[in-house]
Amino acid sequence: MAEELEKTRTTVDIYDEQYNIVGYESTSHVRMVASIVDDKMREIKAKNPYLDTKKLAVLTAVNIVNEYLKAKNKLEKLEEKQKDEGHL
């Protein structure tokens, strides 16, 4: 029978708001994710000081997903290259 994972509850601050995050990831992982989101929100706000919080959150999500897709694509290309070279 598969081992059941316990959920953890982690309180984080993102853009001066507290959030309780519940999930299976470690507390340190959740805090790292929250820190990255907070940093990205502050970076975007610095460049666009008139954004309201809702638009700032959406632009942050768009930017982070864009970065994720670029990294995923790069990884897929590297994996394909390794496969072609017989390393996988």
C-alpha positions in Angstrom: 0.0 0.0 0.0 1.3 3.5 -0.9 2.6 5.7 1.8 0.2 8.5 2.6 1.8 12.0 2.7 0.8 14.4 5.4 -0.3 17.9 4.5 1.6 20.8 5.9 0.2 24.2 6.7 2.6 27.1 6.1 1.9 30.8 6.7 3.7 33.1 4.2 3.7 36.8 3.4 3.2 37.8 -0.2 3.1 41.4 -1.1 2.3 42.4 2.5 -0.6 39.9 2.8 -0.5 36.7 4.8 -1.6 33.5 3.3 -2.0 30.0 4.8 -0.8 27.5 2.2 -1.8 23.8 2.7 -0.2 21.1 0.7 2.2 18.3 0.5 5.4 20.3 -0.1 7.8 21.1 2.6 7.6 24.3 4.5 10.9 25.5 3.1 9.7 24.8 -0.4 6.4 26.7 0.1 8.4 29.6 1.6 10.7 29.7 -1.4 7.8 29.7 -3.8 6.1 32.6 -1.8 9.4 34.5 -1.8 9.8 34.2 -5.6 6.2 35.4 -6.1 6.7 38.3 -3.7 9.9 39.3 -5.4 8.3 39.2 -8.9 5.3 41.2 -7.7 7.7 43.9 -6.3 9.8 43.9 -9.5 6.7 44.4 -11.7 5.2 47.0 -9.3 8.5 49.0 -9.4 8.3 49.2 -13.2 4.5 49.9 -13.2 3.7 51.9 -10.0 0.1 52.6 -11.0 -1.1 48.9 -11.2 -3.7 47.9 -8.8 -3.2 44.7 -6.8 -5.4 42.5 -9.0 -3.7 43.6 -12.3 -0.3 43.2 -10.5 -1.2 39.6 -9.5 -2.3 38.7 -13.0 0.8 40.2 -14.6 2.9 38.4 -12.1 1.2 35.1 -12.9 1.7 35.7 -16.6 5.4 36.5 -16.1 6.0 33.5 -14.0 4.2 31.1 -16.3 6.2 32.6 -19.2 9.4 31.9 -17.4 8.2 28.4 -16.6 7.3 27.6 -20.2 10.7 28.8 -21.4 12.5 26.7 -18.9 10.4 23.7 -19.7 11.0 24.1 -23.4 14.8 24.4 -22.8 14.7 21.2 -20.7 12.8 19.3 -23.3 15.3 20.4 -26.0 18.2 19.3 -23.8 16.5 15.9 -23.1 15.9 15.4 -26.8 19.5 16.3 -27.6 20.7 13.8 -25.0 18.4 11.1 -26.4 19.7 11.8 -29.9 23.2 11.4 -28.6 22.4 8.1 -26.9 22.8 9.4 -23.3 19.3 8.4 -22.2 
